[in-house]
Amino acid sequence: MTEFENIVVKASAVPALILSIVVLCSLPVVAVIYWKMRHKEQTKISWLIAGAVGFVVSARVLELGVHYVCIIMDNPVSRFINGHTFVFALYGALMAGVFEECGRYVIIRFLLKKNRTRENAVFYGLAHGGIEVLIIVVPLMITYLSIAQLFSAGDTQAALSALKITEENASAALPSVQAAASFGFGMMGLNVIERVIAMTGHIGFTVIVYYGVVNGRKGYLPLAILLHMLMDIGAALYQKGALPLWFVEVWGALGAIVTLFLAVRLYRRLDES
């Protein structure tokens, strides 16, 4: 496994990863505390819990179940989707939009019938986006930190042994090792910005879905799905190497701005009571 012998860990990798973990953990926690302190009477913890559980069920259980059949298992459907870049991107964006927005809709309409305030809608969105950071992005950064620390010690064989990297799984493990070794403060900044964009989108989607529920306007659910798809399709194309990372970040930021603009207008229309 000569590829691993040539791995050189950047001097900034370990401190940048440590700082990334601290900032990413703080981001949703600070946002939730701020919103709760600002709107003590209008927000309820039940909406926060529902937002977190809603993400886990819709995105990490139901959506992943479909992904297992459609893109992970070896069958004609998965071969077709994985073999066509645009189909893969469209599929990924559609599944994210449908499962997460329909999950929001079902929970807000049928389970959260009490304390329906616009502030709680934002609270739900913060939890939905925040739990994504804490259970997906932060564990990935912790994994990268472990890899960077092991390889920076200079004993490649000991690092490979500790990470259980063998000839059989070396090709699959190499990208993660390279990503951890090359991680720096620039990548840290991109990760933080990407999470801010994603959390902004989740808040906006929730307000849009909430507005449709409380006003009996069915068209707002498809609108949220479409906006979610548009924000995610760039990331799906990036996974296939069709777009550079900077373009994906700009695309996501533009999508978040459009979503936030619409959500703010709807938020202001909602009754404060």
C-alpha positions as CSV (number, residue, x, y, z in Angstrom):
1,M,0.0,0.0,0.0
2,T,2.5,2.5,-1.2
3,E,-0.1,5.2,-1.5
4,F,-0.3,5.5,2.2
5,E,3.5,5.6,2.6
6,N,3.4,8.9,0.7
7,I,0.8,10.5,2.9
8,V,2.0,13.7,4.4
9,V,-0.2,15.4,7.1
10,K,-0.3,19.2,6.8
11,A,0.9,21.0,9.9
12,S,-2.4,22.8,10.2
13,A,-4.5,19.6,9.8
14,V,-4.9,18.7,13.5
15,P,-5.5,22.2,14.9
16,A,-7.9,23.0,12.0
17,L,-9.8,19.8,12.7
18,I,-10.0,20.5,16.4
19,L,-11.2,24.0,15.8
20,S,-13.7,22.7,13.3
21,I,-15.2,20.3,15.8
22,V,-15.5,23.1,18.4
23,V,-17.1,25.6,16.0
24,L,-19.5,23.0,14.4
25,C,-20.6,21.8,17.9
26,S,-21.1,25.4,19.0
27,L,-23.0,26.6,16.0
28,P,-26.4,24.8,16.5
29,V,-26.1,25.0,20.3
30,V,-25.6,28.8,20.3
31,A,-28.3,29.3,17.7
32,V,-30.8,27.4,19.7
33,I,-29.9,29.1,23.0
34,Y,-30.1,32.5,21.3
35,W,-33.6,31.8,19.8
36,K,-34.9,30.4,23.0
37,M,-33.7,33.3,25.1
38,R,-35.2,35.8,22.6
39,H,-38.5,34.1,22.4
40,K,-39.0,32.3,25.7
41,E,-42.8,32.4,25.7
42,Q,-43.3,31.6,22.1
43,T,-41.0,28.6,21.9
44,K,-41.5,25.1,23.3
45,I,-38.9,22.4,23.7
46,S,-41.3,19.9,22.2
47,W,-40.8,21.6,18.8
48,L,-37.0,21.4,19.2
49,I,-37.2,17.7,19.9
50,A,-39.6,17.1,17.1
51,G,-37.3,18.8,14.6
52,A,-34.3,16.6,15.7
53,V,-36.3,13.4,15.6
54,G,-37.9,14.4,12.3
55,F,-34.5,14.7,10.7
56,V,-33.4,11.3,12.0
57,V,-36.5,9.5,11.0
58,S,-37.0,11.1,7.6
59,A,-33.4,11.4,6.4
60,R,-31.4,8.8,8.3
61,V,-34.0,6.0,8.5
62,L,-36.5,6.2,5.7
63,E,-34.4,8.0,3.0
64,L,-31.4,5.8,3.7
65,G,-33.6,2.7,3.4
66,V,-34.5,3.8,-0.1
67,H,-30.9,4.6,-0.9
68,Y,-29.9,1.1,0.1
69,V,-32.1,-0.4,-2.5
70,C,-31.7,2.2,-5.2
71,I,-27.9,3.0,-5.1
72,I,-26.1,0.7,-2.7
73,M,-27.5,-2.7,-3.6
74,D,-26.4,-4.2,-7.0
75,N,-29.5,-4.3,-9.1
76,P,-30.7,-2.8,-12.5
77,V,-32.0,0.3,-10.8
78,S,-28.8,1.1,-8.9
79,R,-26.7,0.4,-11.9
80,F,-28.7,2.8,-14.0
81,I,-28.7,5.6,-11.3
82,N,-25.0,5.2,-10.5
83,G,-24.1,5.0,-14.2
84,H,-25.7,8.4,-15.2
85,T,-24.4,11.5,-13.4
86,F,-27.5,13.7,-14.0
87,V,-29.8,10.8,-13.0
88,F,-27.8,10.3,-9.8
89,A,-27.9,14.0,-9.0
90,L,-31.7,14.3,-9.7
91,Y,-32.4,11.2,-7.7
92,G,-30.4,12.3,-4.7
93,A,-31.9,15.8,-4.7
94,L,-35.4,14.5,-5.2
95,M,-35.2,12.0,-2.3
96,A,-33.7,14.6,0.1
97,G,-36.5,17.1,-0.8
98,V,-39.4,14.6,-0.7
99,F,-38.4,12.8,2.5
100,E,-37.3,15.8,4.6
101,E,-40.1,18.1,3.5
102,C,-42.8,15.5,3.7
103,G,-41.4,14.6,7.2
104,R,-41.7,18.2,8.2
105,Y,-45.3,18.4,6.8
106,V,-46.5,15.3,8.6
107,I,-45.0,16.2,12.0
108,I,-46.2,19.8,11.9
109,R,-49.7,19.0,10.6
110,F,-50.5,15.9,12.6
111,L,-48.2,15.8,15.7
112,L,-47.5,19.4,16.5
113,K,-51.1,20.7,16.8
114,K,-50.3,22.8,20.0
115,N,-48.2,25.9,20.4
116,R,-48.2,26.7,16.7
117,T,-46.2,29.9,16.6
118,R,-43.9,31.2,13.9
119,E,-41.1,31.2,16.5
120,N,-41.6,27.5,17.0
121,A,-41.4,26.9,13.2
122,V,-37.9,28.5,13.3
123,F,-37.1,26.4,16.4
124,Y,-38.0,23.3,14.5
125,G,-35.8,24.3,11.6
126,L,-32.9,25.0,13.9
127,A,-33.2,21.5,15.4
128,H,-33.6,19.8,12.0
129,G,-30.4,21.5,10.7
130,G,-28.6,21.4,14.0
131,I,-28.9,17.7,14.6
132,E,-27.6,17.1,11.1
133,V,-24.4,18.9,12.1
134,L,-24.1,17.0,15.4
135,I,-24.7,13.4,14.2
136,I,-23.2,13.6,10.7
137,V,-20.7,16.3,10.2
138,V,-19.1,16.4,13.6
139,P,-18.5,12.6,13.8
140,L,-16.8,12.9,10.3
141,M,-14.5,15.6,11.6
142,I,-13.7,13.5,14.6
143,T,-12.8,10.6,12.3
144,Y,-10.6,12.8,10.3
145,L,-8.9,14.1,13.4
146,S,-8.1,10.5,14.5
147,I,-6.7,9.8,11.0
148,A,-4.6,12.9,11.0
149,Q,-3.2,12.3,14.4
150,L,-2.3,8.7,13.6
151,F,-0.5,9.5,10.4
152,S,1.2,12.6,11.7
153,A,3.0,10.3,14.3
154,G,5.1,9.0,11.4
155,D,4.5,5.3,11.8
156,T,2.4,4.4,8.7
157,Q,2.1,0.7,9.5
158,A,0.8,1.5,13.0
159,A,-1.7,4.0,11.6
160,L,-3.0,1.4,9.1
161,S,-3.2,-1.2,11.8
162,A,-5.1,1.1,14.1
163,L,-7.5,2.1,11.4
164,K,-7.9,-1.5,10.3
165,I,-6.9,-0.6,6.7
166,T,-6.0,-3.7,4.7
167,E,-5.2,-4.5,1.1
168,E,-8.9,-5.3,0.6
169,N,-10.3,-2.0,1.8
170,A,-7.3,0.3,1.0
171,S,-8.8,1.8,-2.1
172,A,-12.0,2.7,-0.2
173,A,-10.1,4.2,2.7
174,L,-7.6,6.2,0.8
175,P,-9.8,9.2,-0.1
176,S,-10.7,9.7,3.6
177,V,-7.0,9.5,4.7
178,Q,-6.1,12.0,2.0
179,A,-8.9,14.4,3.0
180,A,-7.8,14.2,6.6
181,A,-4.1,14.8,5.8
182,S,-4.8,17.8,3.6
183,F,-7.3,19.4,5.9
184,G,-6.5,23.0,6.7
185,F,-8.1,26.2,7.9
186,G,-9.4,27.0,4.4
187,M,-11.3,23.7,4.4
188,M,-12.5,24.4,7.9
189,G,-14.0,27.7,6.7
190,L,-15.7,26.0,3.8
191,N,-17.2,23.4,6.2
192,V,-18.6,26.0,8.6
193,I,-20.0,28.2,5.8
194,E,-21.6,25.1,4.2
195,R,-23.3,24.3,7.5
196,V,-24.5,27.8,8.0
197,I,-26.0,27.7,4.5
198,A,-27.6,24.3,5.2
199,M,-29.1,25.4,8.5
200,T,-30.4,28.6,6.9
201,G,-32.1,26.4,4.3
202,H,-33.7,24.1,6.9
203,I,-35.1,27.1,8.8
204,G,-36.5,28.5,5.6
205,F,-38.0,25.2,4.4
206,T,-39.7,24.7,7.8
207,V,-41.2,28.2,7.8
208,I,-42.5,27.6,4.2
209,V,-44.1,24.2,5.1
210,Y,-45.4,25.6,8.4
211,Y,-47.1,28.5,6.6
212,G,-48.8,26.1,4.2
213,V,-50.0,24.0,7.1
214,V,-51.5,26.7,9.3
215,N,-53.1,28.5,6.3
216,G,-54.3,25.4,4.5
217,R,-52.3,26.1,1.4
218,K,-51.2,22.8,-0.1
219,G,-48.9,24.3,-2.7
220,Y,-46.3,25.3,-0.2
221,L,-45.2,21.7,0.4
222,P,-44.2,21.2,-3.3
223,L,-42.6,24.6,-3.2
224,A,-40.4,23.5,-0.3
225,I,-39.5,20.2,-2.0
226,L,-38.5,22.1,-5.2
227,L,-36.4,24.6,-3.3
228,H,-34.7,21.8,-1.3
229,M,-34.0,19.9,-4.5
230,L,-32.4,23.0,-6.2
231,M,-30.2,23.6,-3.2
232,D,-29.0,19.9,-3.0
233,I,-28.5,19.1,-6.7
234,G,-25.2,20.9,-6.8
235,A,-23.8,18.8,-4.0
236,A,-25.0,15.6,-5.7
237,L,-23.2,16.6,-8.9
238,Y,-20.1,17.4,-6.9
239,Q,-20.2,13.8,-5.6
240,K,-19.9,12.6,-9.1
241,G,-17.0,15.0,-9.9
242,A,-19.2,17.1,-12.3
243,L,-18.8,20.4,-10.4
244,P,-16.0,22.0,-8.4
245,L,-16.5,22.6,-4.7
246,W,-16.5,26.4,-4.9
247,F,-19.3,26.3,-7.4
248,V,-21.4,24.1,-5.2
249,E,-20.9,26.4,-2.2
250,V,-22.0,29.5,-4.3
251,W,-24.9,27.5,-5.7
252,G,-26.0,26.5,-2.2
253,A,-25.6,30.1,-0.9
254,L,-27.8,31.4,-3.7
255,G,-30.4,28.8,-2.9
256,A,-30.3,29.6,0.8
257,I,-30.7,33.3,0.0
258,V,-33.8,32.7,-2.2
259,T,-35.3,30.4,0.4
260,L,-34.6,32.8,3.2
261,F,-36.1,35.7,1.3
262,L,-39.3,33.8,0.7
263,A,-39.4,32.5,4.3
264,V,-38.9,35.9,5.8
265,R,-41.9,37.3,3.8
266,L,-44.1,34.4,5.0
267,Y,-42.8,34.7,8.6
268,R,-43.9,38.3,8.7
269,R,-47.3,37.4,7.4
270,L,-47.8,34.9,10.2
271,D,-49.8,35.9,13.2
272,E,-47.5,36.6,16.2
273,S,-50.1,35.4,18.7
